[in-house]
Each structure stands twice: as structure tokens, then as C-alpha cells.
Amino acid sequence: MMKFVDNLQDVHSIFLISVEEPIDNQLLLTIREAVVSNDEEYISIGDKTIGPARRVNNEGPIHQIFFDNYATYSVFNESFLIFNRDDEYTGRLLVEFSGSAYLNYIRSNSSMEYVSEEKLRHFGIHCQNHIIYIAALTEPVVSLNI
């Protein structure tokens, strides 16, 4: 069985399309692969020109990530999230943290581990415009190319 972090390793980037809770305590995230143009162009921003650059759009395949039971999740505007340099994780777009400030915060402000025999795990989804952090007891199910 493929691990969560092994999915989408060859994908350039992803976009968050939707966040849903199908029923209480379940989380369904829909993401879409970015498509990078083959054409290079120069882009004017104010009085500056940058390039050559390639446009990126959200017209690639759609995927879903389903958490059957979560403790909490947070959606951050990627422009404002400050990454903690002490966090330890594996993966690139889909990541699992072995240690993080977010997980420490959730553990100190949640009773989920006290009512379960399992330990909380911290997963991250690094999209173009959003970063999603999820604390859950089990790894999510990833459905590719829905």
C-alpha cells in the first residue's frame, strides 16, 4: 500500500479546490494538479519585467484526500504561514510530520489521544495558494484521478 507522502511526488504543484466535511469528524479535500505551460514569456509587473517564465494554471487532474476521523485542521493562506524551521517531515506536496510545533499545540489543547489508543499524526498538504494542516489518528485515503 502506498504511503500518503508517496502520492503526487512527480507533480509540479497542486491547488486546493474544496474542503468538505461529509459527516461529523470526516474531512474531504479536493485538489487539482497544476499544469505548467511549455511556452516561456516575459511578464511585466509595474515597471519591471521578469522572465522568461511559464504560466501555471489549475487545469490538471483532480484528486481527493479523505480523513475518516480528524482532531483538527487548519487552512492557511500560503503567503502568510511562517514555517517552523524545527519541524521534521517527509514528503514534498503531501507531507507527514514526525515532530512539529502545530502537533505539540494540538496535543496540549486536545483530549483526542486520551480517548484513543493511537497517537495523533500531523499531515500537511502544500498547495499553490493554501497550506492545510491536519491532525488525525490515521493516514488518509488518497484517490487519484477521480
PyRosetta script that sets phi, psi and omega in degrees:
from pyrosetta import init, pose_from_sequence

init()
pose = pose_from_sequence("MMKFVDNLQDVHSIFLISVEEPIDNQLLLTIREAVVSNDEEYISIGDKTIGPARRVNNEGPIHQIFFDNYATYSVFNESFLIFNRDDEYTGRLLVEFSGSAYLNYIRSNSSMEYVSEEKLRHFGIHCQNHIIYIAALTEPVVSLNI")
pose.set_psi(1, 133.2)
pose.set_omega(1, -178.7)
pose.set_phi(2, -72.1)
pose.set_psi(2, 136.3)
pose.set_omega(2, 176.1)
pose.set_phi(3, -75.5)
pose.set_psi(3, 152.7)
pose.set_omega(3, 179.9)
pose.set_phi(4, -48.3)
pose.set_psi(4, -48.8)
pose.set_omega(4, -174.0)
pose.set_phi(5, -69.8)
pose.set_psi(5, -16.8)
pose.set_omega(5, -178.5)
pose.set_phi(6, -80.5)
pose.set_psi(6, -15.3)
pose.set_omega(6, 179.6)
pose.set_phi(7, -73.0)
pose.set_psi(7, 143.4)
pose.set_omega(7, 172.7)
pose.set_phi(8, 62.8)
pose.set_psi(8, 23.9)
pose.set_omega(8, -178.4)
pose.set_phi(9, -64.7)
pose.set_psi(9, -27.9)
pose.set_omega(9, -177.7)
pose.set_phi(10, -94.7)
pose.set_psi(10, 3.7)
pose.set_omega(10, -178.4)
pose.set_phi(11, -84.0)
pose.set_psi(11, 138.3)
pose.set_omega(11, -179.7)
pose.set_phi(12, -61.4)
pose.set_psi(12, -54.8)
pose.set_omega(12, 179.2)
pose.set_phi(13, -164.5)
pose.set_psi(13, 170.0)
pose.set_omega(13, -177.7)
pose.set_phi(14, -134.2)
pose.set_psi(14, 159.0)
pose.set_omega(14, 176.3)
pose.set_phi(15, -119.8)
pose.set_psi(15, 142.1)
pose.set_omega(15, 172.9)
pose.set_phi(16, -79.5)
pose.set_psi(16, 126.1)
pose.set_omega(16, 179.7)
pose.set_phi(17, -100.8)
pose.set_psi(17, -45.1)
pose.set_omega(17, -179.9)
pose.set_phi(18, -156.8)
pose.set_psi(18, 156.9)
pose.set_omega(18, 175.1)
pose.set_phi(19, -126.8)
pose.set_psi(19, 123.1)
pose.set_omega(19, -178.7)
pose.set_phi(20, -134.5)
pose.set_psi(20, 153.7)
pose.set_omega(20, 170.1)
pose.set_phi(21, -118.2)
pose.set_psi(21, 93.7)
pose.set_omega(21, -176.3)
pose.set_phi(22, -55.4)
pose.set_psi(22, -43.1)
pose.set_omega(22, 170.1)
pose.set_phi(23, -142.4)
pose.set_psi(23, 170.9)
pose.set_omega(23, -178.1)
pose.set_phi(24, -50.3)
pose.set_psi(24, 133.1)
pose.set_omega(24, 174.3)
pose.set_phi(25, 69.0)
pose.set_psi(25, 13.4)
pose.set_omega(25, 170.7)
pose.set_phi(26, -110.6)
pose.set_psi(26, 147.9)
pose.set_omega(26, -178.0)
pose.set_phi(27, -132.1)
pose.set_psi(27, 128.8)
pose.set_omega(27, 178.3)
pose.set_phi(28, -123.9)
pose.set_psi(28, 116.2)
pose.set_omega(28, 178.9)
pose.set_phi(29, -108.3)
pose.set_psi(29, 130.9)
pose.set_omega(29, 176.3)
pose.set_phi(30, -110.1)
pose.set_psi(30, 127.4)
pose.set_omega(30, -179.0)
pose.set_phi(31, -126.2)
pose.set_psi(31, 160.5)
pose.set_omega(31, 179.6)
pose.set_phi(32, -133.8)
pose.set_psi(32, 137.0)
pose.set_omega(32, 178.2)
pose.set_phi(33, -68.4)
pose.set_psi(33, 144.5)
pose.set_omega(33, 172.9)
pose.set_phi(34, -79.4)
pose.set_psi(34, 147.8)
pose.set_omega(34, 174.5)
pose.set_phi(35, -115.1)
pose.set_psi(35, 127.0)
pose.set_omega(35, -178.9)
pose.set_phi(36, -100.5)
pose.set_psi(36, 127.7)
pose.set_omega(36, -180.0)
pose.set_phi(37, -64.3)
pose.set_psi(37, 147.8)
pose.set_omega(37, 174.7)
pose.set_phi(38, -81.0)
pose.set_psi(38, -18.5)
pose.set_omega(38, -176.5)
pose.set_phi(39, -86.1)
pose.set_psi(39, 131.7)
pose.set_omega(39, 174.8)
pose.set_phi(40, -95.7)
pose.set_psi(40, 144.1)
pose.set_omega(40, 179.3)
pose.set_phi(41, -148.3)
pose.set_psi(41, 163.4)
pose.set_omega(41, 175.3)
pose.set_phi(42, -99.9)
pose.set_psi(42, 136.6)
pose.set_omega(42, -175.1)
pose.set_phi(43, -117.6)
pose.set_psi(43, 130.6)
pose.set_omega(43, 177.8)
pose.set_phi(44, -93.4)
pose.set_psi(44, 130.2)
pose.set_omega(44, 175.2)
pose.set_phi(45, -129.6)
pose.set_psi(45, 108.0)
pose.set_omega(45, -174.0)
pose.set_phi(46, 62.0)
pose.set_psi(46, -126.5)
pose.set_omega(46, 179.7)
pose.set_phi(47, -98.7)
pose.set_psi(47, 13.3)
pose.set_omega(47, 179.6)
pose.set_phi(48, -109.6)
pose.set_psi(48, 150.6)
pose.set_omega(48, 173.8)
pose.set_phi(49, -122.8)
pose.set_psi(49, 129.7)
pose.set_omega(49, 178.2)
pose.set_phi(50, -119.4)
pose.set_psi(50, 154.8)
pose.set_omega(50, 177.3)
pose.set_phi(51, 144.9)
pose.set_psi(51, -178.7)
pose.set_omega(51, 2.3)
pose.set_phi(52, -69.7)
pose.set_psi(52, 144.7)
pose.set_omega(52, -178.8)
pose.set_phi(53, -132.2)
pose.set_psi(53, 160.5)
pose.set_omega(53, 176.4)
pose.set_phi(54, -119.4)
pose.set_psi(54, 134.6)
pose.set_omega(54, 178.6)
pose.set_phi(55, -71.1)
pose.set_psi(55, 146.2)
pose.set_omega(55, 177.1)
pose.set_phi(56, -121.6)
pose.set_psi(56, 131.3)
pose.set_omega(56, 177.0)
pose.set_phi(57, -131.8)
pose.set_psi(57, 170.5)
pose.set_omega(57, -177.4)
pose.set_phi(58, -104.2)
pose.set_psi(58, 59.2)
pose.set_omega(58, -177.5)
pose.set_phi(59, -116.3)
pose.set_psi(59, 16.5)
pose.set_omega(59, -179.5)
pose.set_phi(60, -87.3)
pose.set_psi(60, -171.3)
pose.set_omega(60, -179.6)
pose.set_phi(61, -59.6)
pose.set_psi(61, 150.6)
pose.set_omega(61, -179.8)
pose.set_phi(62, -100.2)
pose.set_psi(62, 141.0)
pose.set_omega(62, 178.6)
pose.set_phi(63, -133.6)
pose.set_psi(63, 158.2)
pose.set_omega(63, 175.7)
pose.set_phi(64, -126.5)
pose.set_psi(64, 146.9)
pose.set_omega(64, 177.4)
pose.set_phi(65, -125.7)
pose.set_psi(65, 120.4)
pose.set_omega(65, -172.7)
pose.set_phi(66, -118.7)
pose.set_psi(66, 123.0)
pose.set_omega(66, 174.3)
pose.set_phi(67, -105.1)
pose.set_psi(67, 120.0)
pose.set_omega(67, -177.7)
pose.set_phi(68, -71.8)
pose.set_psi(68, -28.4)
pose.set_omega(68, -179.2)
pose.set_phi(69, -157.7)
pose.set_psi(69, 121.6)
pose.set_omega(69, -178.5)
pose.set_phi(70, -125.8)
pose.set_psi(70, 158.1)
pose.set_omega(70, 174.7)
pose.set_phi(71, -88.3)
pose.set_psi(71, -45.1)
pose.set_omega(71, -179.6)
pose.set_phi(72, -163.6)
pose.set_psi(72, 160.8)
pose.set_omega(72, 171.0)
pose.set_phi(73, -146.3)
pose.set_psi(73, 154.8)
pose.set_omega(73, 179.1)
pose.set_phi(74, -136.2)
pose.set_psi(74, 138.5)
pose.set_omega(74, 176.0)
pose.set_phi(75, -113.6)
pose.set_psi(75, 122.1)
pose.set_omega(75, -177.8)
pose.set_phi(76, -111.6)
pose.set_psi(76, 142.1)
pose.set_omega(76, 166.3)
pose.set_phi(77, -68.8)
pose.set_psi(77, 120.6)
pose.set_omega(77, -173.1)
pose.set_phi(78, -60.0)
pose.set_psi(78, -21.2)
pose.set_omega(78, -179.5)
pose.set_phi(79, -72.1)
pose.set_psi(79, -18.4)
pose.set_omega(79, -172.6)
pose.set_phi(80, -116.5)
pose.set_psi(80, -5.8)
pose.set_omega(80, 180.0)
pose.set_phi(81, -77.2)
pose.set_psi(81, 131.0)
pose.set_omega(81, 175.4)
pose.set_phi(82, -99.4)
pose.set_psi(82, 116.4)
pose.set_omega(82, 179.9)
pose.set_phi(83, -75.0)
pose.set_psi(83, 136.6)
pose.set_omega(83, 178.3)
pose.set_phi(84, -84.6)
pose.set_psi(84, 119.1)
pose.set_omega(84, -176.7)
pose.set_phi(85, -64.8)
pose.set_psi(85, -19.9)
pose.set_omega(85, -179.3)
pose.set_phi(86, -86.4)
pose.set_psi(86, -9.7)
pose.set_omega(86, 178.3)
pose.set_phi(87, -64.0)
pose.set_psi(87, 142.2)
pose.set_omega(87, 178.7)
pose.set_phi(88, -118.1)
pose.set_psi(88, 126.9)
pose.set_omega(88, -177.9)
pose.set_phi(89, -151.2)
pose.set_psi(89, 164.8)
pose.set_omega(89, 172.3)
pose.set_phi(90, -122.7)
pose.set_psi(90, 152.5)
pose.set_omega(90, -179.1)
pose.set_phi(91, 104.6)
pose.set_psi(91, 175.2)
pose.set_omega(91, -179.6)
pose.set_phi(92, -124.4)
pose.set_psi(92, -67.7)
pose.set_omega(92, 176.7)
pose.set_phi(93, -86.6)
pose.set_psi(93, -41.7)
pose.set_omega(93, 174.1)
pose.set_phi(94, -108.6)
pose.set_psi(94, 118.7)
pose.set_omega(94, -172.7)
pose.set_phi(95, -127.3)
pose.set_psi(95, 154.3)
pose.set_omega(95, 169.3)
pose.set_phi(96, -126.0)
pose.set_psi(96, 131.3)
pose.set_omega(96, -178.7)
pose.set_phi(97, -91.4)
pose.set_psi(97, 136.1)
pose.set_omega(97, 172.3)
pose.set_phi(98, -91.9)
pose.set_psi(98, -19.9)
pose.set_omega(98, 175.3)
pose.set_phi(99, -159.7)
pose.set_psi(99, 133.7)
pose.set_omega(99, -179.4)
pose.set_phi(100, -157.8)
pose.set_psi(100, 153.6)
pose.set_omega(100, 175.8)
pose.set_phi(101, -62.9)
pose.set_psi(101, -36.9)
pose.set_omega(101, 178.4)
pose.set_phi(102, -61.7)
pose.set_psi(102, -48.0)
pose.set_omega(102, -179.9)
pose.set_phi(103, -63.8)
pose.set_psi(103, -40.1)
pose.set_omega(103, 176.7)
pose.set_phi(104, -61.3)
pose.set_psi(104, -42.2)
pose.set_omega(104, 178.3)
pose.set_phi(105, -62.4)
pose.set_psi(105, -46.1)
pose.set_omega(105, -178.9)
pose.set_phi(106, -64.5)
pose.set_psi(106, -42.0)
pose.set_omega(106, 178.9)
pose.set_phi(107, -62.0)
pose.set_psi(107, -36.5)
pose.set_omega(107, -178.8)
pose.set_phi(108, -80.9)
pose.set_psi(108, -10.1)
pose.set_omega(108, -178.0)
pose.set_phi(109, -125.1)
pose.set_psi(109, 21.2)
pose.set_omega(109, -177.2)
pose.set_phi(110, -142.9)
pose.set_psi(110, 151.2)
pose.set_omega(110, 177.4)
pose.set_phi(111, -106.1)
pose.set_psi(111, 9.7)
pose.set_omega(111, -173.6)
pose.set_phi(112, -58.7)
pose.set_psi(112, -42.0)
pose.set_omega(112, -179.5)
pose.set_phi(113, -69.0)
pose.set_psi(113, -24.9)
pose.set_omega(113, 179.8)
pose.set_phi(114, -73.6)
pose.set_psi(114, -27.4)
pose.set_omega(114, -178.8)
pose.set_phi(115, -100.8)
pose.set_psi(115, 4.8)
pose.set_omega(115, -179.5)
pose.set_phi(116, -130.9)
pose.set_psi(116, 153.4)
pose.set_omega(116, 175.8)
pose.set_phi(117, -84.2)
pose.set_psi(117, -8.7)
pose.set_omega(117, -178.0)
pose.set_phi(118, -99.0)
pose.set_psi(118, 158.3)
pose.set_omega(118, 177.6)
pose.set_phi(119, -92.8)
pose.set_psi(119, 145.5)
pose.set_omega(119, 174.8)
pose.set_phi(120, -65.0)
pose.set_psi(120, 144.4)
pose.set_omega(120, 176.7)
pose.set_phi(121, -123.6)
pose.set_psi(121, 147.7)
pose.set_omega(121, -178.8)
pose.set_phi(122, -110.6)
pose.set_psi(122, 119.8)
pose.set_omega(122, 177.6)
pose.set_phi(123, -113.1)
pose.set_psi(123, 150.1)
pose.set_omega(123, 177.6)
pose.set_phi(124, -133.6)
pose.set_psi(124, 145.9)
pose.set_omega(124, 175.6)
pose.set_phi(125, -125.4)
pose.set_psi(125, 116.2)
pose.set_omega(125, -173.7)
pose.set_phi(126, -100.8)
pose.set_psi(126, 96.0)
pose.set_omega(126, -179.7)
pose.set_phi(127, -96.1)
pose.set_psi(127, 170.6)
pose.set_omega(127, 179.3)
pose.set_phi(128, -58.2)
pose.set_psi(128, -46.3)
pose.set_omega(128, -174.0)
pose.set_phi(129, -113.6)
pose.set_psi(129, -3.6)
pose.set_omega(129, -177.2)
pose.set_phi(130, -142.6)
pose.set_psi(130, 150.8)
pose.set_omega(130, 168.9)
pose.set_phi(131, -121.7)
pose.set_psi(131, 128.2)
pose.set_omega(131, -179.8)
pose.set_phi(132, -114.4)
pose.set_psi(132, 128.0)
pose.set_omega(132, 174.8)
pose.set_phi(133, -110.9)
pose.set_psi(133, 134.9)
pose.set_omega(133, 179.5)
pose.set_phi(134, -131.9)
pose.set_psi(134, 131.5)
pose.set_omega(134, 171.0)
pose.set_phi(135, -106.4)
pose.set_psi(135, 121.3)
pose.set_omega(135, -176.5)
pose.set_phi(136, -146.1)
pose.set_psi(136, 165.0)
pose.set_omega(136, 178.9)
pose.set_phi(137, -85.0)
pose.set_psi(137, -27.5)
pose.set_omega(137, -176.0)
pose.set_phi(138, -130.6)
pose.set_psi(138, 158.3)
pose.set_omega(138, 178.5)
pose.set_phi(139, -66.5)
pose.set_psi(139, 143.6)
pose.set_omega(139, 179.9)
pose.set_phi(140, -76.4)
pose.set_psi(140, 166.5)
pose.set_omega(140, 173.3)
pose.set_phi(141, -97.4)
pose.set_psi(141, 129.2)
pose.set_omega(141, 179.4)
pose.set_phi(142, -108.1)
pose.set_psi(142, 122.8)
pose.set_omega(142, 176.6)
pose.set_phi(143, -107.9)
pose.set_psi(143, 115.6)
pose.set_omega(143, -178.0)
pose.set_phi(144, -92.0)
pose.set_psi(144, 145.0)
pose.set_omega(144, 175.0)
pose.set_phi(145, 51.4)
pose.set_psi(145, 61.6)
pose.set_omega(145, -179.3)
pose.set_phi(146, -78.0)
pose.dump_pdb("model.pdb")
